[in-house]
Amino acid sequence: MPTPRLLAFFAVVLFIIVPLILLLGISLGWFAKSAGPTATSSDEIVLYTSIDEPIARKVIEAFEAESGQRVRFVTDTEATRSVGIAEKLRAEKERRRADVWWGNEPFHTLRLAREGFFTSLDADVAEGIDPIFVGRDRHWVGVGVRLRVLAISHGAETKDPSLAALALENLTHPKWKGQLVMARPNAGTTAAQMAALYSVWGQERFDAWLRGLRQNDIALVGGNSIVTQEIAAARFTIGLTDNDDITATQAGGGSLTQVIPDQSSSASSSPLGTLAIPTTVARVDRPESHPEADKLIRFLASPRTEAILRESGFTIGSTRPQPGANDTSSAAINFVAMEVEFEKVADALPEAVRRATAILEGREP
């Protein structure tokens, strides 16, 4: 049986020493957590990116192998592509954690630049890049180009040759009722396409097109990759998506065809062209920025990265009129690009997304 002295000792341990140890542990844990980003900044460059994770990983691994510098990258989900990671950066405005930004399109990047999140890049970073893909005050540069395309179910072109030369406005024809699918228009490149069309067509024509899609019972799904999976499964005939999502689905064994829309002239007008979307690289304005951040920026903006992106099937073209000697990938295809001003499209983004979401969901904006 324990003696009174032993019981007193246990009481001291249980009620005084143990709580003190727990309190000290909590305090140290809180301190380590609050100091986390600063503590790791000397070891790793922090990259925020909306590029698909497997593609971003290939590029980062190539950079790490070449430079010996580690990178910690934070990605986005497909359902919130671009929007989610942009909002994360905004939420950290007073205590920024990212050193480098790599967006999968220019429009959220441009809006963040206007809000003061980025600093000007050195002039040599933009060397060789077409000026249309260089932001105002060099706050960002474009790297590689993706296209908005149409995914066509296997064999459908044989039955209907008109599918090979579709324009987006053809999708409102009654014969496509129940055969159309697209990602919800509130994020990523689908949102960018809505903003571009709103900017080029104007509100009246844009709204009429959306109502036509709604009348044709277009299905809305959670991302561009789901669009291509639905097309490959022959649940729909036509899907609005990106070239890289078609490539990925084909690589996984899916049977579907890619058509670049709006490439043919009509009797009264030249072709509208499709939206060409560069990825965008920027330096986050952060007082304690990693000293090697510029090294990563130069790598991301280089012909080497463009080669990796194209060889991976992610991009389909270059932002350089003359690709560099290190670009060993296959030649880019010829296409007619939609003539847009990135600044105007960025301005149109919130309203275009609001109107598209409302109309396609059966509500008036």
N, C-alpha and C positions, 0 to 999 in steps of 0.2 A: 504493500500500500504506500502511495507517495507521501512523503513527509510534508509538513506545512511549508518548509523552506523551498522544497522542490516545486510545490504548487505555485508559490509566489514567483519563482523564476519563470515558470511557464506562462504565468499571467503577464509578466513584463514583456516576454518575447511576443506573445500573441497580440497584446493590446497596445504596445508602444513601439517595439522595434520593427515588427512586420509592417504596420501602417507607414512608418517612416521610410522604409525601403520602397514600398509601393509608391509613395508620394514622390520620392526621388526618381524612380523609374519613369513615372508619368511625365515629370518635369523634363528629364533628359530626352524622352521620346518626343515631346512637343518641340523642344529646341531643335532636335535633329530634323524633324519634319519641316519646321519653319525655315531651316537653313538649307533644306535639300537642294533646290535649284542652284543656289550659290556654290554649295559644296561640290556639285558635279560639274560646274561650268568650266573648271580648270582641266577636267579630264575629257569631256565630251562636248562637241558642238551640238546644239539643240536645233533640230529642223522640224518645222511644222509643214505638213504637206497634205494635199488632197489628191495626190497621185495614187493610183491603185497600189496597195501595199506590196504585192509581189514585184511590180515594175520598179517602184521606188527602192526596194531592197537590192535589186540587181545593180542599180546605179550607185547606191551607197556602198555596197560591197566593193565595187570597182574603185571608188574613191579611197576607201579605207586601205585597200591593198596597195594602191599607188602612193598614198601619202603617209600611211602609218597612223593617221589621226582617226580616233573613234567618233562616231556620230550616233546620237540618240534621236530617232525620228518618231514623231507623233502623227498618226494618220487619222483619216475621217472614215465614217461608215458610208456605204453607198447611198443609203436612204437620205442622208443629210450632206451629201458630197458638196464640198466648198463652203456651204453655209455653216456647218457645225464647227469646222476648224477656224473659220473667220470669226465666229462668235466667241470661240475660246480665246483667240488673240485679243478681241475687244474686252472680254471679261478680265483679262490680265493687264489692262492698260496701265494701271498704277504700279504694277510689279511684273514686268514682262519676263517671260522665261525663254522665249524662242530667240535664237540668233539669226536664223535664215528662214525665209518663206519660199515654198515652191508650190504654186497653185496649178490646178489642172485646167484653168481657163483664166482669161485676163480681167473679167469684169468685177469679181469680188476683190481681186488684187488692186485694181484701179481705185475702187471705193476706199479700200484700206489706206492706199497711198494718200488720197485726199484727206483722210482723217489723221494723217501725221504719223502713221505707224512705221514708215520706211524712210531710210536715208538714201541719198544719191549714190549710185554705183560709180566706181571709177570708170573713166572713159574707155579703157582697154577692154572692159567686160563686154561692151556693146560693139566692139570692133567686128566688122563683117556681117552683122545682123541688119536686115532690112529695117530702115527707120520706122516703118509702120508698126514694127514689133518692138519698139523701144519707147518706154513710157516717158511722160513729161518729166524733165529734170533728171532723167535716167533713174527714176524710182523703181523701175522694173525692166526686165528684158524678156523677150519671148524665146522659147527653145522648143523646136519640133512643132509640128502642126497635125492636129486631128481633124476629122471631118464629121459633121452630122450627115448620116446616111440613112437609107431605108434597108431593112432586113426583109428579104422575100423568102417565103417558104419554098422548099425544094420542089422543083417541077412546075411551079406556078407560072414561070415565064413561058414555058412551052405551051401551056394552055392559053395564056393571054400575053402575047408579045408586047402589048402596051406597057407592061410592067417595067420593061427595060429603059423606058424614057419617061418616067413619072415626074410630075411636078407636085409640090406639096398641095397646091390647090386642087389637084385631081382627086385627092383623098376624100373630098366631100361628095363625090359622085355616089349615087345610091347603090351602085353595084358592089361597093365595098362595105356595105352595112354589115356590122357584126364581124368584120374581118380585120379590124385595126386594133393595134395596141401601142401604148407609149408609157414612159415613166411619168409619174406625177410631176407636174411642172413647177414644183416649188424648190428645186435644188439642182445643182450640178449643171451639166451641159444642156439638159432639157430646158431649164430656166433661162440659160443663156440664149438658146434658140428662140424661145418665146420673146425675149427682149429684143433680139435682132429683127425678128419679123415685125414686131410692134413699131420699131424704129423705122424700118424701111417701108412698110405698108401703110402705116397710120392706124389709128384706133378703129375706124369703121370697117376697113377691110380685114383687119386682124380679128375683130370680134365676129364678123360674118364667117370667117374661116373656122374659128373655134366652134361656133354654133353648128356649122356643117359637120364637124367631127362628132359633136355631141349627138346630132341627129343620126349619125351612122353608128351610134353605140360604141364609140371607141373605148377600149378597156384601159384603165389606169393601174399600173403596177409599181412596185417599190424600187425600181432602178433599171438602168439600161441593160444590164446583164440578164435580168429577168425577162426583158423584152425579147432578147435573142433566144433565150431558152424556150419561151412560148412559141416563137416562130419555128425553131428547130423541131419542136414537138407537134407542129402542124395544127396548133390550136387556133392560130390566126394566119392570115396571108401576108400582111404588111405591118412592119413595126418601125417606129422612129427611134433611132439609136445612134451610137458612135461606131466608127470603123473598128476600134480596138475590141469592142464587145463582140462584134461578129467574128473577128480573128480568134478570140479566146474560145468562143463556142465551137467554131470549126476545129480548133486544136483539140478540143475535148470530144470530138467525134460527131458533133452536130452537123446536120445537112441544111444549109441555107445559103442564099445568094445576097451579095451586096450590090445595091444600086445607089449611085450618087444622084440625088434629085436635082431638078431644075437646071439641066445642062443643055437643053435644046432651045433654040430660038423659035418664036412664033412669028406669024406674018406681021404682027404689029409691034413686037418688042424683042429685045435681046434677052437671053436667059437670066433669071434671077440669080442663079448660082447657089451653092450651098455654103453654110457657115463654116469657115475655117477657124479652128480654135488652137492657139498656141498655149503651151504650158508657160508659166511665168515665174521668174526668180527675182527675189528682192532681199535686201538686207534690213532686218528689223532694227529700228532705232531703239537701242538699249544701252544704257551707260556702261554696264559691265559685260558687254558683248565679248564672246570668245575671241581671243587673238588670232585664231586660225579660221574664223568665219569666212573671210574673203577668199581663202584657198578653196573652200567648198563652193562658194558662189562661182568662182571662175571655172571650176570643174562642171558644175551644173549647166553653165552657159556655154560650154564648149562643144565643138563638133563631135567629140568622143561621146558625150551624153546623147546627142542627137542620134548617133549611130546605134547606141544601146537601145534607145526608145524605138527606133524603126525596126531593128532586128528582132525586137520583142513583139512586134506587131501593134505597139501602142500608138505610134504616130504614123503618118502617111506622107508627110512632107517636111520641108526644112524652113526655118525662118531666115536662112542665109541664101541670097541669090546664087552664090557659088559655094556649095558645101566644101568644107575644109578637107585637106589631104588625109586627115585621120578618119573621115567618114567613109567607111568601107561598105556601108549597107547598100542595098539595091536602090536604083534611081527612083525618085518619087514619081507617082503617077501624075498625069495631066488632068486638071479639073478646072471648072469655072467657079471661082469663089464669090460669094455674096459680097457686094461692096458695102461695107459698114464702117462707121466711125466708132471705135471702141469707147470713146468718151460718151457719145450719145447713147450707145447701147447700155452702158453702165448706169446712165441717168434713168433709162427706161425700165431697168430691171425690176424695181419694186412694184410699179404699176402694172407692168406686163405680167408678172407672176400672179399678182392679185386678180387681175381680170381673167387670166387663163384658168386659174384654179377654180374660180367661181363659176365660170361658164361651163367648163368641162364637168363640173360636179352638179350641173343642173340648176345653178343659182345665177341670178343676174348680178353683175359686179356693182 
